[in-house]
């Protein structure tokens, strides 16, 4: 019976972790561009042209 190659399994696991980490980082870099729609301008009015909520 052949013995298991633990180094190969470990390397594959490390490569998978690295790939997932890079994908997550890529998603985080893309996210700020997507959230700009909901951001408010400096004066407090929403950037999308909708009226600002009334303050009391």
C-alpha positions in Angstrom: 0.0 0.0 0.0 1.3 3.5 -0.9 1.9 5.9 1.9 0.1 9.3 1.8 2.0 12.3 0.6 1.3 14.8 3.3 3.5 17.5 1.9 1.5 17.5 -1.3 -1.8 17.8 0.6 -0.4 20.6 2.8 0.9 22.5 -0.3 -2.5 22.2 -2.0 -4.3 23.5 1.1 -1.9 26.4 1.3 -2.5 27.3 -2.3 -6.2 27.1 -1.8 -5.9 29.5 1.2 -3.8 31.9 -0.8 -6.2 31.9 -3.7 -9.2 32.6 -1.4 -7.3 35.4 0.4 -6.5 37.0 -3.0 -10.1 36.8 -4.1 -11.3 38.3 -0.9 -8.9 41.1 -1.2 -10.0 41.7 -4.8 -13.6 41.9 -3.7 -12.8 44.4 -0.9 -11.0 46.6 -3.5 -14.0 46.5 -5.8 -16.5 47.2 -3.0 -15.8 50.9 -2.3 -16.6 51.7 -5.9 -20.0 50.0 -5.6 -20.9 51.8 -2.3 -20.4 55.3 -3.7 -24.1 55.4 -4.8 -25.3 55.4 -1.2 -22.8 57.9 0.1 -23.7 61.5 0.9 -22.0 64.6 -0.4 -20.1 66.9 2.0 -23.1 69.1 2.5 -25.3 66.2 3.6 -27.3 65.7 0.4 -27.3 62.2 -1.1 -25.2 62.0 -4.3 -27.9 60.3 -6.3 -30.1 63.4 -6.4 -32.7 62.3 -3.9 -33.9 64.8 -1.3 -32.1 64.7 2.0 -34.2 63.6 5.0 -35.6 66.4 7.2 -33.7 67.1 10.4 -35.4 68.2 13.6 
